[in-house]
Amino acid sequence: MTDFALTDTAANSERAVSARRAALSDGFFRGASLGAALLVPLIFAGVIVSLVSGAWPALSKFGLGFLYTEAWRPIHEEFGALAPIYGTLVTSVLAMLVALPVGIGIAIFLTELCPRPLRRPIGIAIELLAGIPSIIYGIWGLFVFAPWLQERVQTPLMEMVAGVPVLGTLFGGTPYGIGIFTASLILSIMILPFISSVTRDVLETVPPVLKEAAYGLGCTTWEVMWRVALPYARSGVVGGAMLALGRALGATMAVTFVIGNSHHIRASLFEPGTSISATIANEFSEATGDIYISSLIALGLLLFVITFIVLASAQWMLRAIEKRQGA
């Protein structure tokens, strides 16, 4: 009886020790998880504070005029962000106009039309485009794509639309090869893998029974994809598009090589321009004076705000789409 009591006491003691160890390990896990979760907003807040403090001298000197002033004269310490903002938004929008339909078309081809043995090789080839460094896109764009575009596209197009209202202005000027239009095309190639890969993945989640039912009713492949598959996967398509847009807004080296780096706003898309990231990359290393450096940091703050607004809008759109689908 005594031996049984001693054994039971020892077992209870071991269970208590195990319970304390489990509680300690669980507490450590909870603390580590909480710390990792809090690290993200802390980094976010730190980035905001550093950008605001660095940009404050320029913002306090120029005020809101910094946003709508085109002049950029480092010698006279006159800085305005209008030209970089214009270049960033125009190149990103044009890149999306080119890449979005092409990327969705590639995804539809891979999920519905492509022969099965070729789906994986083509999909891998497209995804490899996302792994190419942006500076490689820039070098290729400057030495290969821009001269070809200048000779084969810009010059004939300018001659064709010369004197035509609106088109003659948008595609007029001098065929430099580099410029806003060239940077937009390079950006469209860079963001194409994001759109096509995400869209392909969400299209593959469409239940086969939905497509088979549509085919059974006599729908064509186009009707099945346009009226069944894409509406079902629209939240994922929108998410992929916004991810690509965020990538386009922050692209640096590829745009720096081919955009022309001119702080002037011109009506022609073939003329050189600049973007926020290209301006920072070109001038930060040689910036002298507190106002000059602060103006470049203010450009970084503007890019941060623009990207945040885009991503926040994407989240709002996705939630609205999911709510409508749930209803």
DRENTIPA-180085 format. One record per residue (C-alpha): residue in one letter; x, y, z. Coordinates in steps of 0.5 Angstrom, whole numbers, padded with zeros to 4 digits, always signed. Example, Ala and Ser with C-alpha at 12.3 -4.5 7.8 and 13.67 -1.06 7.14 Angstrom:
<sites>
A+0025-0009+0016S+0027-0002+0014
</sites>
This chain:
<sites>
M+0000+0000+0000T+0006+0005+0002D+0009+0003-0005F+0003+0004-0009A+0002+0011-0005L+0009+0013-0007T+0009+0011-0014D+0002+0015-0015T+0006+0021-0011A+0012+0021-0016A+0007+0020-0022N+0003+0026-0020S+0010+0030-0019E+0012+0028-0026R+0005+0030-0029A+0006+0037-0025V+0013+0038-0028S+0010+0037-0035A+0004+0041-0034R+0009+0047-0032R+0014+0046-0038A+0008+0046-0042A+0005+0052-0039L+0012+0055-0040S+0013+0053-0047D+0006+0055-0049G+0007+0062-0046F+0014+0063-0049F+0010+0061-0056R+0005+0066-0055G+0010+0071-0053A+0014+0070-0059S+0008+0070-0064L+0006+0077-0060G+0013+0080-0061A+0013+0078-0069A+0006+0080-0070L+0008+0087-0066L+0014+0088-0070V+0010+0089-0077P+0007+0095-0074L+0013+0098-0071I+0017+0097-0077F+0011+0101-0081A+0011+0106-0076G+0019+0107-0076V+0019+0108-0083I+0013+0113-0083V+0017+0117-0077S+0023+0117-0081L+0020+0119-0088V+0016+0125-0085S+0022+0127-0080G+0027+0127-0086A+0022+0130-0091W+0019+0136-0086P+0025+0141-0088A+0022+0141-0095L+0015+0140-0094S+0015+0146-0089K+0019+0150-0094F+0015+0149-0100G+0008+0147-0097L+0003+0144-0101G+0006+0147-0107F+0011+0142-0107L+0006+0137-0110Y+0004+0141-0116T+0010+0145-0118E+0014+0142-0124A+0020+0146-0123W+0026+0142-0120R+0033+0146-0120P+0038+0144-0115I+0042+0150-0116H+0037+0155-0114E+0034+0150-0109E+0027+0150-0112F+0024+0143-0112G+0017+0141-0114A+0014+0134-0115L+0009+0134-0120A+0013+0131-0126P+0016+0125-0122I+0008+0124-0119Y+0006+0125-0126G+0011+0120-0129T+0010+0115-0124L+0002+0115-0125V+0002+0115-0132T+0007+0109-0133S+0004+0105-0128V-0003+0106-0131L-0001+0105-0138A+0003+0099-0136M-0003+0096-0133L-0007+0097-0139V-0002+0093-0143A-0001+0088-0138L-0008+0086-0135P-0011+0084-0142V-0005+0080-0144G-0004+0077-0137I-0011+0075-0136G-0011+0072-0143I-0005+0068-0142A-0008+0065-0135I-0014+0063-0140F-0010+0060-0145L-0006+0056-0139T-0012+0053-0136E-0017+0052-0141L-0014+0052-0148C-0007+0050-0148P-0005+0042-0149R-0004+0039-0142P+0004+0037-0144L+0005+0044-0145R+0002+0048-0139R+0007+0047-0134P+0013+0049-0139I+0010+0055-0141G+0007+0057-0134I+0015+0056-0131A+0017+0060-0137I+0012+0066-0135E+0014+0065-0128L+0021+0066-0129L+0020+0073-0132A+0019+0075-0125G+0025+0073-0122I+0029+0077-0127P+0033+0083-0124S+0030+0090-0126I+0036+0092-0128I+0037+0087-0133Y+0030+0089-0136G+0033+0096-0136I+0039+0094-0140W+0035+0090-0145G+0030+0096-0145L+0036+0101-0146F+0040+0098-0151V+0036+0093-0155F+0028+0095-0154A+0029+0103-0154P+0033+0103-0161W+0028+0098-0164L+0022+0102-0162Q+0025+0108-0164E+0026+0106-0171R+0020+0101-0172V+0015+0104-0168Q+0016+0111-0166T+0018+0114-0173P+0012+0111-0177L+0007+0112-0172M+0009+0119-0171E+0009+0120-0179M+0002+0117-0179V-0002+0121-0174A+0002+0128-0176G-0004+0133-0176V-0009+0128-0173P-0012+0132-0167V-0011+0129-0160L-0007+0123-0163G-0002+0127-0166T-0001+0131-0159L+0000+0124-0155F+0005+0121-0160G+0008+0127-0163G+0015+0130-0162T+0022+0127-0163P+0023+0119-0163Y+0028+0119-0158G+0027+0111-0157I+0027+0112-0149G+0021+0116-0145I+0014+0115-0142F+0012+0110-0147T+0018+0106-0147A+0018+0105-0139S+0011+0103-0139L+0012+0098-0144I+0018+0095-0140L+0014+0096-0134S+0008+0092-0137I+0013+0086-0138M+0016+0086-0131I+0009+0086-0128L+0006+0081-0133P+0008+0075-0129F+0004+0077-0123I-0002+0078-0126S-0002+0072-0130S+0001+0067-0125V-0005+0070-0120T-0010+0069-0125R-0008+0062-0127D-0008+0060-0120V-0015+0063-0118L-0018+0060-0125E-0016+0053-0123T-0020+0054-0117V-0027+0054-0121P-0031+0048-0120P-0031+0044-0126V-0038+0043-0125L-0040+0050-0127K-0036+0050-0133E-0038+0043-0135A-0046+0046-0134A-0044+0052-0138Y-0041+0047-0144G-0047+0043-0143L-0052+0049-0145G-0048+0050-0151C-0044+0056-0149T-0037+0057-0152T-0030+0057-0149W-0031+0065-0149E-0037+0065-0146V-0035+0060-0141M-0029+0064-0139W-0032+0071-0139R-0039+0069-0136V-0037+0063-0131A-0030+0063-0129L-0028+0070-0129P-0034+0072-0125Y-0033+0067-0120A-0025+0068-0119R-0026+0076-0120S-0023+0077-0113G-0017+0074-0114V-0016+0077-0121V-0017+0084-0118G-0012+0082-0112G-0007+0080-0117A-0008+0086-0121M-0007+0091-0115L-0001+0087-0113A+0002+0088-0120L+0000+0095-0120G+0004+0096-0113R+0010+0093-0116A+0009+0098-0122L+0009+0104-0118G+0015+0102-0114A+0020+0100-0120T+0026+0103-0120M+0032+0101-0124A+0028+0099-0130V+0025+0105-0131T+0031+0109-0129F+0034+0107-0135V+0029+0108-0140I+0025+0114-0138G+0029+0119-0140N+0030+0123-0133S+0027+0129-0135H+0023+0134-0130H+0018+0136-0135I+0011+0134-0137R+0010+0134-0144A+0004+0132-0148S+0007+0127-0152L+0008+0120-0149F+0014+0119-0153E+0018+0125-0150P+0023+0123-0144G+0020+0124-0137T+0022+0122-0130S+0018+0118-0124I+0019+0118-0116S+0023+0112-0116A+0028+0114-0122T+0029+0121-0119I+0031+0118-0112A+0036+0113-0115N+0039+0118-0120E+0040+0124-0115F+0040+0121-0108S+0048+0120-0108E+0050+0127-0111A+0045+0131-0107T+0048+0136-0103G+0045+0141-0098D+0039+0139-0093I+0033+0142-0097Y+0036+0138-0103I+0036+0131-0099S+0030+0133-0096S+0026+0134-0102L+0028+0127-0105I+0026+0124-0098A+0019+0128-0099L+0019+0124-0106G+0020+0117-0102L+0014+0119-0097L+0009+0121-0103L+0011+0114-0106F+0010+0111-0100V+0003+0114-0099I+0001+0113-0106T+0003+0105-0105F-0001+0105-0099I-0007+0108-0102V-0007+0103-0108L-0006+0097-0103A-0012+0100-0098S-0016+0101-0104A-0015+0094-0107Q-0017+0091-0100W-0023+0095-0100M-0025+0093-0107L-0024+0085-0105R-0028+0086-0099A-0033+0089-0103I-0033+0084-0108E-0033+0078-0103K-0039+0081-0099R-0043+0082-0106Q-0041+0074-0107G-0043+0072-0100A-0050+0076-0101
</sites>
